[in-house]
Amino acid sequence: MENNSAERPNEPAANNSSTTADVNNSHRYEARIFSRASMTTLAKILERRRGGRRPSNRARSFFYDNSCPVYSWLLPGWVAEDRHMDHGRVYRYFYDPSGSQYRTQDEVLHAWAESGLIILDL
């Protein structure tokens, strides 16, 4: 797969502190500098993947938190995942601080409303 930074929001330059880690030799993850709350969420996501169903070997995941301009609408501790498949499709998932997965921004907003959060502007 060609490394095209235009298709990923806020893609770090090749010479900065970003690293790629191989988890269980089956799925690659792009590591970035996250807040402590986001790192806790990311750890929960990766722990669940170690014990259960994993994404395809043909996928590469990039994680973002609210420090990324595209995902600045996320609350602290929430994480977005862009899962790039070899065939070109990109799947987007969102995770709350407990590690629960949401498939759309609308699902995230609904979860926030159910928990009593009031969203003034997005």
C-alpha positions in Angstrom: 0.0 0.0 0.0 1.4 3.4 -0.9 2.0 5.8 2.0 -0.1 8.7 0.9 -0.4 11.2 3.8 -3.2 13.1 2.0 -5.7 10.3 2.8 -5.1 10.4 6.5 -5.8 13.4 8.7 -2.9 15.1 10.5 -0.4 12.5 9.2 2.9 12.9 10.9 6.1 13.4 8.9 8.2 10.4 8.4 11.1 11.8 10.5 9.2 12.6 13.7 8.6 10.5 16.8 5.7 8.5 15.2 6.3 4.7 15.2 4.6 1.7 13.9 4.1 -1.3 16.2 3.2 -4.8 15.2 0.6 -6.3 17.6 0.6 -10.1 17.6 2.2 -10.0 14.1 -1.3 -9.7 12.6 -2.2 -6.0 12.5 -0.1 -2.8 12.4 -1.0 0.3 14.4 0.3 3.8 13.9 1.4 5.2 17.3 1.0 8.9 18.0 1.3 11.2 20.9 -2.0 11.0 22.8 -3.3 12.4 26.0 -3.2 10.2 29.1 -7.0 9.5 28.8 -6.6 8.6 25.2 -3.7 6.2 25.9 -5.9 4.5 28.5 -8.6 4.0 26.0 -6.2 2.8 23.3 -4.7 0.3 25.8 -8.3 -1.1 26.4 -8.9 -1.4 22.6 -5.6 -3.3 22.0 -6.2 -5.5 25.0 -9.6 -6.6 23.7 -8.0 -7.4 20.3 -5.4 -9.6 21.9 -8.0 -11.7 23.5 -10.6 -11.9 20.7 -11.4 -11.2 17.1 -8.7 -9.2 15.3 -9.0 -7.1 12.2 -7.8 -8.6 9.0 -4.2 -9.0 8.2 -4.8 -6.8 5.2 -5.7 -3.8 7.3 -3.7 -1.0 8.8 -5.2 1.1 11.6 -4.5 4.7 12.5 -5.7 6.0 15.8 -6.6 9.7 16.5 -7.9 11.6 19.5 -9.3 15.1 19.9 -5.9 16.7 19.2 -6.3 15.8 15.5 -8.2 18.7 13.7 -10.5 16.2 11.9 -11.5 14.7 15.3 -11.4 17.8 17.5 -15.1 17.2 18.2 -14.3 14.1 20.3 -14.4 14.4 24.0 -11.2 13.7 26.0 -10.5 10.0 26.3 -12.4 9.1 23.1 -10.4 7.7 20.2 -11.1 7.4 16.5 -9.7 4.6 14.3 -9.3 4.8 10.5 -8.8 1.2 9.4 -7.3 1.1 5.8 -7.9 -2.1 3.9 -5.6 -3.2 1.1 -8.4 -2.9 -1.4 -8.7 0.8 -0.7 -11.8 0.9 1.6 -11.4 2.9 4.9 -13.5 1.9 7.9 -13.9 4.4 10.7 -14.7 3.5 14.3 -14.9 5.5 17.5 -14.2 4.2 21.0 -15.3 5.6 24.3 -13.1 5.6 27.4 -14.4 2.1 28.4 -13.3 0.7 25.0 -16.8 0.3 23.6 -17.0 0.7 19.8 -19.3 3.0 17.8 -19.5 2.9 14.0 -20.7 6.4 13.2 -20.5 9.9 14.5 -24.3 9.8 15.0 -23.9 6.8 17.3 -21.3 8.7 19.3 -23.6 11.7 19.7 -26.5 9.5 20.7 -24.3 7.8 23.3 -23.4 11.3 24.7 -27.1 12.3 24.7 -28.0 9.1 26.5 -25.4 9.8 29.2 -26.8 13.3 29.8 -24.2 15.4 27.9 -25.5 18.5 26.3 -23.8 19.3 22.9 -24.1 23.0 22.1 -22.2 23.1 18.8 -20.3 20.5 16.8 
